[in-house]
Amino acid sequence: MNSKFRLIYLKAILLFSAMSCFAQTPVFTNAAVVNGLFQFQLKTVVGQSYTFQTSTDLLNWTNVGSVADVTTNLLNLVDSGHPAANFSRMFYRALVGASVSFSFNFHEYVNAGNFGAALTPAVTFPVSLNSYAADFDVQNDTSFPSATNVFFTGPAGSGLSDTAADPNDGATNSNEADYQSPNVSGPATAPGGAWTVNYKGTNENFSVTDPQANSRLVIPVPTASVSGNILQSVSWHYQDATTGATLGGAPAYVTSIQLQIEGYVGGRIYNSPNLAPGVTSNTLTSSVNWTNVSEIFMAYDDSLGNQYVVSFQKP
């Protein structure tokens, strides 16, 4: 086990059923750090639900995810939000039962370059952020309103005031919904401060740390490997957004990165897994025709929980 992490076994909260039976306590096992990310397994009970929390001090706990009605006795879990190198210690616990939880962050966007006829895009530096969107995630609710009934309000100057979520962004499944505000270009970067999301008629309030977006912009420049019109893999290197200088690796604030590919037909046609910041290539696991690719996104998360989407056009 990596010394930068401490795995602890905590008895989970046991919920009473209608028959006054106790739920079985989950058990962590097989902890490891792989590609800079902490991962472990959780022994579970089929049909049970679990909520996962993290803490750095054993006093304050934060919900980081949940799973409802598991179908296996062993869950494989990876914490992409807390890379080993960035934390001196991290505690984990699993609560039996799925409780409604909310999270809030920002997506920052930048158009960085164009492939033209090449396999590596041309980028003109300096590169600046051009817009942002606020993102609100709900887990384990029993029903979810439409996007047009969820409203974002930010601090003065944020460009969002009682603004309905964009129905063309976000996603909903059986126990989770993601709502995203319309893109804001004035200002192009999200401000910290007091944010409110009106959800089901109730204001959910968030005190948000300054995202420091301009200073946390880096450009992962991709290079495509193509054979017989089939995109085989994409590799990338990091360049300073202001000077264009090539960096030796991902900056310390990058916690994970994902390759996303958009097609002329079919919209999103490929997403890689969330990868550790030290990973600099991805071999595609499905067939993608290079001539069908319209845009490549390099999307990375930072240590404040925000996501940066760096796009490269392809004619």
Sine and cosine of phi, psi and omega as CSV:
sin_phi,cos_phi,sin_psi,cos_psi,sin_omega,cos_omega
0.00,0.00,0.70,-0.72,0.03,-1.00
-0.90,0.43,0.72,-0.69,-0.08,-1.00
-0.93,0.38,-0.27,0.96,0.00,-1.00
-0.97,0.25,-0.15,0.99,0.02,-1.00
-0.83,-0.56,0.56,-0.83,0.11,-0.99
-0.85,-0.53,0.84,-0.54,0.07,-1.00
-1.00,-0.06,0.80,-0.60,0.05,-1.00
-0.86,-0.51,0.51,-0.86,0.09,-1.00
-0.98,-0.18,0.89,-0.46,0.04,-1.00
-0.88,-0.48,0.66,-0.75,0.09,-1.00
-0.91,0.41,0.79,-0.61,0.00,-1.00
-0.96,0.27,0.39,-0.92,0.10,-0.99
-0.90,0.43,0.78,-0.63,-0.03,-1.00
-0.99,-0.17,0.80,-0.60,-0.03,-1.00
-0.99,-0.17,0.66,-0.75,0.06,-1.00
-0.98,0.21,0.67,-0.75,0.15,-0.99
-1.00,-0.02,0.03,-1.00,0.01,-1.00
-0.90,0.45,-0.37,0.93,-0.02,-1.00
-0.99,-0.14,0.19,0.98,0.03,-1.00
0.87,0.50,0.58,0.81,0.08,-1.00
-0.99,-0.14,0.42,-0.91,0.04,-1.00
-1.00,-0.02,0.61,-0.80,0.13,-0.99
-0.97,0.23,0.48,-0.88,0.00,-1.00
-0.98,0.21,0.67,-0.74,-0.03,-1.00
-0.94,0.34,0.75,-0.66,0.08,-1.00
-0.96,0.28,0.40,-0.92,-0.04,-1.00
-0.74,-0.67,0.79,-0.62,0.10,-1.00
-0.99,0.17,0.54,-0.84,0.03,-1.00
-0.40,-0.92,0.27,-0.96,0.12,-0.99
0.81,0.59,0.79,0.61,0.04,-1.00
-0.97,0.25,0.61,-0.79,0.02,-1.00
-0.31,-0.95,0.30,-0.96,0.17,-0.99
-0.92,-0.39,0.88,-0.47,-0.05,-1.00
-0.83,-0.56,0.81,-0.59,-0.04,-1.00
0.79,0.61,0.59,0.81,0.06,-1.00
0.99,0.14,0.01,1.00,-0.03,-1.00
-0.90,-0.43,0.66,-0.75,0.02,-1.00
-0.97,0.23,0.74,-0.67,0.05,-1.00
-0.65,-0.76,0.40,-0.91,-0.01,-1.00
-0.34,-0.94,0.09,-1.00,0.08,-1.00
-0.89,-0.45,0.47,-0.88,0.02,-1.00
-0.81,-0.59,0.86,-0.51,0.08,-1.00
-0.97,0.24,0.80,-0.60,-0.17,-0.99
-0.77,-0.64,0.03,-1.00,0.08,-1.00
-0.89,-0.45,0.80,-0.60,0.01,-1.00
-0.84,0.54,0.74,-0.67,0.01,-1.00
1.00,-0.05,-0.23,0.97,0.00,-1.00
-1.00,0.08,0.34,-0.94,0.07,-1.00
-0.90,-0.44,0.47,-0.88,-0.06,-1.00
-0.65,-0.76,0.59,-0.81,0.12,-0.99
-0.90,-0.43,0.73,-0.69,-0.07,-1.00
-0.96,-0.29,0.67,-0.74,-0.02,-1.00
-0.73,-0.69,0.47,-0.88,0.07,-1.00
-0.81,-0.59,0.37,-0.93,0.03,-1.00
-0.43,-0.90,0.48,-0.88,0.11,-0.99
-0.96,-0.27,-0.12,0.99,-0.08,-1.00
-0.68,-0.73,0.03,1.00,-0.02,-1.00
0.93,0.36,0.07,1.00,0.03,-1.00
-0.96,-0.29,-0.70,0.71,-0.04,-1.00
-0.94,-0.34,0.84,-0.54,-0.06,-1.00
-0.90,-0.43,0.61,-0.79,-0.01,-1.00
-0.84,-0.54,0.77,-0.64,0.10,-1.00
-0.93,0.38,0.77,-0.63,0.02,-1.00
-0.86,-0.51,0.00,1.00,0.03,-1.00
0.35,-0.94,0.13,-0.99,0.02,-1.00
-0.36,-0.93,0.24,-0.97,0.09,-1.00
-0.62,-0.79,0.70,-0.72,-0.05,-1.00
-0.95,-0.32,0.64,-0.76,0.13,-0.99
0.79,0.62,0.89,0.46,-0.04,-1.00
-0.89,0.46,0.50,-0.87,-0.05,-1.00
-0.92,-0.39,0.20,0.98,-0.04,-1.00
-0.62,-0.79,0.36,-0.93,0.05,-1.00
-1.00,0.01,0.01,1.00,-0.02,-1.00
-0.56,-0.83,0.91,-0.42,0.04,-1.00
-0.99,-0.13,0.69,-0.72,0.11,-0.99
-0.99,-0.16,0.86,-0.50,-0.13,-0.99
-0.83,-0.56,0.66,-0.75,0.04,-1.00
-0.79,-0.62,0.78,-0.62,0.03,-1.00
-1.00,-0.09,0.99,-0.12,-0.01,-1.00
-1.00,0.10,-0.15,0.99,-0.06,-1.00
-1.00,-0.03,-0.16,0.99,-0.05,-1.00
-0.71,-0.70,0.98,0.19,-0.01,-1.00
-0.89,0.46,0.57,-0.82,-0.11,-0.99
-0.84,0.55,-0.60,0.80,-0.10,-1.00
-0.94,0.34,-0.30,0.96,-0.12,-0.99
-0.99,-0.14,-0.10,0.99,-0.11,-0.99
-0.71,-0.70,0.74,-0.67,0.03,-1.00
-0.96,0.27,-0.45,0.89,0.08,-1.00
-0.36,-0.93,0.43,-0.90,0.02,-1.00
-0.48,-0.88,0.75,-0.67,0.02,-1.00
-0.94,-0.34,0.52,-0.85,-0.01,-1.00
-0.76,-0.65,0.55,-0.83,0.18,-0.98
-0.52,-0.85,0.41,-0.91,0.04,-1.00
-0.87,-0.49,0.79,-0.62,0.05,-1.00
-0.98,-0.20,0.72,-0.70,0.07,-1.00
-0.96,0.29,0.81,-0.58,-0.04,-1.00
0.95,-0.31,0.49,-0.87,-0.02,-1.00
-0.94,-0.34,0.89,-0.46,0.01,-1.00
-0.97,-0.26,0.47,-0.88,0.03,-1.00
-0.91,0.41,0.77,-0.64,0.00,-1.00
-0.66,-0.75,0.45,-0.89,-0.03,-1.00
-0.82,-0.58,0.54,-0.84,0.15,-0.99
-0.63,-0.77,0.39,-0.92,-0.12,-0.99
-0.60,-0.80,0.71,-0.70,0.09,-1.00
-0.40,-0.92,-0.15,-0.99,-0.01,-1.00
-0.82,-0.57,0.49,-0.87,0.21,-0.98
-0.93,-0.36,0.82,-0.57,0.03,-1.00
-0.95,-0.31,0.69,-0.72,-0.13,-0.99
-0.86,-0.51,0.57,-0.82,0.07,-1.00
-0.50,-0.87,0.71,-0.70,0.16,-0.99
-1.00,-0.04,0.92,-0.39,-0.21,-0.98
-0.97,-0.22,-0.41,0.91,-0.07,-1.00
0.00,-1.00,-0.07,-1.00,-0.06,-1.00
-0.66,-0.75,0.70,-0.71,0.00,-1.00
-0.95,0.32,-0.53,0.85,-0.14,-0.99
0.84,0.54,-0.77,-0.64,0.03,-1.00
-0.99,-0.14,0.09,1.00,-0.09,-1.00
-1.00,-0.09,0.16,-0.99,0.06,-1.00
-0.99,-0.11,-0.15,0.99,0.13,-0.99
-0.84,-0.54,0.79,-0.62,-0.07,-1.00
-0.94,0.33,0.46,-0.89,0.15,-0.99
-1.00,0.08,0.76,-0.65,-0.02,-1.00
-0.83,-0.55,0.77,-0.64,0.06,-1.00
-0.98,-0.20,0.86,-0.51,-0.03,-1.00
-0.98,-0.18,0.50,-0.87,0.06,1.00
-0.97,0.24,0.42,-0.91,0.04,-1.00
-0.94,-0.35,0.72,-0.70,-0.03,-1.00
-0.83,-0.55,0.49,-0.87,0.10,-1.00
-0.90,0.44,0.59,-0.80,-0.03,-1.00
-0.91,-0.42,-0.27,0.96,0.01,-1.00
-0.17,-0.98,0.20,-0.98,0.07,-1.00
-0.58,-0.82,0.25,-0.97,0.14,-0.99
-0.63,-0.78,0.57,-0.82,0.11,-0.99
-1.00,0.06,0.59,-0.81,-0.07,-1.00
-0.79,-0.61,0.75,-0.66,-0.05,-1.00
-0.80,-0.60,0.84,-0.54,-0.06,-1.00
-0.90,-0.44,0.70,-0.72,0.01,-1.00
-0.84,-0.54,0.75,-0.67,0.04,-1.00
-0.83,-0.55,0.64,-0.77,0.18,-0.98
0.95,0.32,0.39,0.92,0.15,-0.99
-0.99,0.15,0.29,-0.96,-0.04,-1.00
-1.00,0.01,-0.32,0.95,0.06,-1.00
-0.42,-0.91,0.43,-0.91,-0.08,-1.00
-0.78,-0.62,0.75,-0.66,0.04,-1.00
-0.95,0.31,0.26,-0.96,0.08,-1.00
-0.93,0.36,0.34,-0.94,-0.03,-1.00
-0.86,0.52,-0.57,0.82,-0.05,-1.00
-0.95,0.32,-0.10,1.00,0.05,-1.00
-0.94,-0.33,0.25,0.97,0.08,-1.00
-0.88,-0.47,0.77,-0.64,-0.20,-0.98
-0.81,-0.59,0.70,-0.71,-0.02,-1.00
-0.96,-0.27,0.72,-0.70,0.13,-0.99
-0.72,-0.69,0.81,-0.59,0.00,-1.00
-0.93,-0.37,-0.06,-1.00,0.05,-1.00
-0.90,0.44,0.23,-0.97,0.06,-1.00
-0.81,0.58,0.74,-0.68,0.00,-1.00
1.00,0.03,0.02,1.00,-0.03,-1.00
-0.97,0.22,-0.35,0.94,-0.06,-1.00
1.00,0.08,0.04,1.00,0.01,-1.00
-0.78,-0.62,0.85,-0.53,0.04,-1.00
-0.57,-0.82,0.96,-0.29,-0.06,-1.00
0.79,0.61,0.69,0.72,-0.08,-1.00
-0.99,-0.11,0.80,-0.59,-0.02,-1.00
-0.92,0.39,0.54,-0.84,0.07,-1.00
-0.88,0.47,0.45,-0.89,-0.01,-1.00
-0.98,0.18,0.89,-0.46,-0.02,-1.00
-0.92,0.39,-0.23,0.97,0.00,-1.00
-1.00,-0.01,-0.09,1.00,0.07,-1.00
-0.86,-0.51,0.22,-0.97,-0.02,-1.00
1.00,0.06,0.06,-1.00,-0.05,-1.00
-0.33,-0.94,0.41,-0.91,0.02,-1.00
-0.68,-0.73,0.70,-0.71,0.19,-0.98
-0.79,-0.61,-0.32,-0.95,-0.16,-0.99
-0.91,0.42,-0.49,0.87,-0.05,-1.00
-0.71,-0.70,0.19,0.98,-0.01,-1.00
-0.55,-0.84,0.59,-0.81,0.07,-1.00
-0.68,-0.73,0.63,-0.78,0.04,-1.00
-0.85,-0.53,0.82,-0.58,-0.01,-1.00
-0.89,-0.45,0.68,-0.74,-0.03,-1.00
-0.77,-0.63,0.69,-0.73,0.04,-1.00
-0.94,0.34,0.28,-0.96,0.19,-0.98
-0.86,0.50,0.44,-0.90,0.06,-1.00
-0.91,0.42,0.65,-0.76,0.01,-1.00
-0.90,-0.44,0.81,-0.58,0.03,-1.00
-0.96,-0.27,-0.16,0.99,0.06,-1.00
-0.69,-0.72,1.00,-0.10,0.12,0.99
-0.99,0.16,0.31,-0.95,-0.01,-1.00
-0.99,0.15,-0.27,0.96,0.01,-1.00
-0.86,-0.50,0.59,-0.81,-0.06,-1.00
-0.96,0.26,0.68,-0.74,0.07,-1.00
-1.00,0.00,0.51,-0.86,0.17,-0.99
-0.98,0.21,-0.02,-1.00,0.02,-1.00
0.87,-0.50,-0.42,-0.91,-0.06,-1.00
-1.00,0.06,0.88,-0.48,0.05,-1.00
-0.87,-0.49,0.56,-0.83,0.01,-1.00
-0.74,-0.67,0.70,-0.71,0.15,-0.99
-0.87,-0.49,0.85,-0.52,0.06,-1.00
-1.00,0.06,0.93,-0.38,-0.08,-1.00
-0.80,-0.60,0.87,-0.49,-0.04,-1.00
0.83,0.56,0.60,0.80,0.07,-1.00
0.99,0.15,0.02,1.00,0.00,-1.00
-0.89,-0.45,0.69,-0.72,0.03,-1.00
-0.99,0.16,0.86,-0.51,0.13,-0.99
-0.99,-0.16,0.86,-0.51,-0.14,-0.99
-0.97,-0.24,0.63,-0.77,-0.01,-1.00
-0.71,-0.70,0.76,-0.65,0.13,-0.99
-0.99,-0.16,0.95,-0.32,-0.23,-0.97
-0.97,-0.24,0.78,-0.63,0.08,-1.00
-0.91,0.42,0.57,-0.82,0.06,-1.00
-0.78,0.62,0.86,-0.50,-0.05,-1.00
-0.92,0.39,-0.31,0.95,-0.01,-1.00
0.80,0.60,0.66,0.75,-0.21,-0.98
-0.87,0.49,-0.69,0.72,-0.06,-1.00
-0.89,0.46,-0.61,0.79,-0.03,-1.00
-0.99,0.16,-0.16,0.99,-0.01,-1.00
-0.94,-0.33,0.28,0.96,0.07,-1.00
-1.00,0.00,0.83,-0.56,0.12,-0.99
-0.73,-0.68,0.43,-0.90,-0.07,-1.00
-0.94,-0.34,0.97,-0.26,0.14,-0.99
-0.99,0.15,0.96,-0.28,-0.10,-1.00
-1.00,0.01,0.87,-0.49,-0.08,-1.00
-1.00,0.04,0.44,-0.90,0.16,-0.99
-0.76,-0.64,0.82,-0.58,-0.04,-1.00
-1.00,0.02,0.59,-0.81,0.15,-0.99
-0.92,-0.40,0.89,-0.45,-0.13,-0.99
-0.83,-0.56,0.69,-0.72,0.07,-1.00
-0.69,-0.73,0.86,-0.51,0.01,-1.00
0.85,0.52,0.61,0.79,0.00,-1.00
0.95,0.31,0.07,1.00,0.05,-1.00
-0.98,-0.19,0.82,-0.58,0.05,-1.00
-0.96,0.29,0.92,-0.39,-0.08,-1.00
-1.00,0.08,-0.72,0.70,-0.07,-1.00
-0.34,-0.94,0.24,-0.97,0.10,-0.99
-0.73,-0.69,0.78,-0.63,0.12,-0.99
-0.92,-0.38,0.25,-0.97,-0.02,-1.00
-0.45,-0.89,0.39,-0.92,0.14,-0.99
-0.73,-0.69,0.32,-0.95,-0.09,-1.00
-0.98,-0.21,0.68,-0.73,0.08,-1.00
-0.80,-0.60,0.58,-0.82,0.04,-1.00
-0.88,0.48,0.76,-0.65,-0.09,-1.00
-0.92,0.39,-0.43,0.90,-0.04,-1.00
-1.00,0.00,-0.76,0.65,-0.12,-0.99
-0.99,-0.15,-0.36,0.93,-0.09,-1.00
0.99,0.14,0.05,1.00,0.01,-1.00
-0.89,0.46,0.69,-0.73,0.04,-1.00
-0.96,0.27,0.75,-0.66,-0.03,-1.00
-0.99,-0.12,0.38,-0.92,0.00,-1.00
-0.96,0.28,-0.25,0.97,0.00,-1.00
0.05,-1.00,-0.17,-0.99,0.00,-1.00
-0.93,0.37,0.63,-0.77,0.11,-0.99
-0.87,0.48,0.34,-0.94,-0.09,-1.00
-0.88,0.47,-0.44,0.90,-0.04,-1.00
-0.98,0.20,-0.21,0.98,0.04,-1.00
-0.98,0.22,0.82,-0.57,-0.03,-1.00
-0.96,-0.28,-0.40,0.92,0.06,-1.00
-0.26,-0.97,0.28,-0.96,0.01,-1.00
-0.59,-0.81,0.52,-0.85,0.00,-1.00
-0.68,-0.73,0.67,-0.74,0.13,-0.99
-1.00,0.00,0.80,-0.60,0.03,-1.00
-0.81,-0.59,0.72,-0.69,-0.06,-1.00
-0.83,-0.56,0.79,-0.61,0.02,-1.00
-0.97,-0.25,0.61,-0.79,-0.01,-1.00
-0.93,-0.38,0.41,-0.91,0.13,-0.99
-0.89,0.46,-0.55,0.84,0.02,-1.00
-0.86,-0.51,0.80,-0.59,0.09,-1.00
0.99,-0.12,0.02,1.00,0.02,-1.00
0.91,0.40,-0.73,-0.68,0.00,-1.00
-0.93,0.38,0.85,-0.53,-0.07,-1.00
-0.90,-0.43,-0.13,0.99,0.06,-1.00
-0.31,-0.95,0.69,-0.73,0.18,-0.98
-0.77,-0.64,0.79,-0.61,0.15,-0.99
-0.97,0.24,0.22,-0.98,0.21,-0.98
-0.90,0.44,0.24,-0.97,0.19,-0.98
-0.94,0.33,0.83,-0.55,-0.13,-0.99
-0.94,-0.34,0.49,-0.87,0.06,-1.00
-0.90,0.44,0.48,-0.87,-0.07,-1.00
-0.88,0.48,-0.39,0.92,0.03,-1.00
-0.98,0.22,-0.20,0.98,0.02,-1.00
-0.98,0.18,0.72,-0.70,-0.07,-1.00
-0.79,-0.62,0.37,0.93,0.09,-1.00
-0.33,-0.94,0.38,-0.92,0.06,-1.00
-0.58,-0.81,0.82,-0.57,0.10,-0.99
-1.00,0.02,0.82,-0.58,-0.09,-1.00
-0.91,0.41,0.58,-0.81,0.00,-1.00
-0.97,-0.23,0.06,1.00,0.08,-1.00
-0.63,-0.78,0.35,-0.94,-0.08,-1.00
-0.99,0.16,0.82,-0.58,0.02,-1.00
-0.78,-0.63,0.84,-0.54,0.07,-1.00
-0.97,0.22,0.79,-0.61,-0.02,-1.00
-0.87,0.50,-0.58,0.81,-0.01,-1.00
-0.94,0.34,-0.26,0.97,0.04,-1.00
-1.00,-0.03,-0.12,0.99,-0.04,-1.00
-0.99,0.17,0.81,-0.58,0.02,-1.00
-0.97,-0.25,-0.41,0.91,-0.10,-0.99
-0.29,-0.96,0.60,-0.80,0.11,-0.99
-0.88,-0.48,0.75,-0.66,0.06,-1.00
-0.93,-0.36,0.72,-0.70,0.21,-0.98
-0.95,-0.30,0.95,-0.30,-0.10,-0.99
-0.94,-0.34,0.87,-0.49,0.01,-1.00
-0.84,-0.54,0.52,-0.85,0.07,-1.00
-0.99,-0.16,0.51,-0.86,0.04,-1.00
-0.91,-0.41,0.09,-1.00,-0.12,-0.99
-0.95,0.32,-0.15,0.99,0.11,-0.99
-1.00,-0.06,0.04,1.00,0.06,-1.00
1.00,0.02,0.15,0.99,0.00,-1.00
-0.99,-0.16,0.34,-0.94,-0.04,-1.00
-0.89,-0.46,0.65,-0.76,0.04,-1.00
-0.91,-0.42,0.82,-0.57,-0.04,-1.00
-0.93,-0.36,0.95,-0.30,-0.05,-1.00
-0.98,-0.22,0.89,-0.46,-0.15,-0.99
-0.95,-0.30,0.53,-0.85,0.05,-1.00
-0.74,-0.68,0.88,-0.47,-0.04,-1.00
-0.97,0.23,0.47,-0.88,0.10,-1.00
-0.70,-0.72,0.87,-0.50,-0.05,-1.00
-0.94,0.33,0.00,0.00,0.00,0.00
